[in-house]
């Protein structure tokens, strides 16, 4: 609630989950609410500017119900662990999918990464590195990276060509502690991990520190064709790409 505008002002609505509606009508999360308004309030921020308020009306579908309200469709760390465990246990994926532990977070949770490639001609393949969910509140990034993994391990002819020519290394959830604790941007050290890439701390930003080491090793082993980090956005619509201009002053 710190940005001067929001997609709530252009039609987006909060997500609702009713336990009774899920049980009786088999309806899960859905968007609802009326008379939405996102606006600046009178609370000043510590450094500069003001905070913002979101107002909306909501009609509950049932009496004596438990209703959850969310900003984005939830995607939990538990869901990720179950998903990776299912792929790891699939004998049909043995020669194209590997799951490894990158490090442990501040809270002691395992941070996994996966390797996707066909086993032949490993040294000749070019590298592609993907990461996701550095901001815990951007759960759409986790859904997208899951769809990408599903496609890359599939029997699609295009996926087969990609596995034959590239090695994919993917860290699907960078800010695990933030996801587990319900933070929107920060980890347990109260920092935005996406601002720590230049000089990450092994103690306070372990997933960033070890991901950066993994990217460096991949670059030493083979041509690194692409690094892509998946996010969501509170103001932009649809799909878009941010790119970096080459900066030779940084290594």
Buried (B, 14 or more C-beta within 10 A) or exposed (E): BEEEEBBBEEEBBBBBBBEBBEEEEEBEBEEBBEEBEBBEEEEEEEEEEBEBEBEBEBEEBEEEEEBEEEBBBBBEBEBBBEBBEEBBEEEEBEEBBBEEEBBBBBEEBEBBBBEBBBEEEEEEBEBBBBBBBBBBBBBBBBBBBBEBBEEBBBEEEEBBEBBEBBBBBBBBBBBBBBBBEEBBBBBBBEBBBBEBBEEBEEEBBBBBBBBBBBBEEBEEEBEBEEBBBBBBBBEEEEEEEEEEEEEEEEE
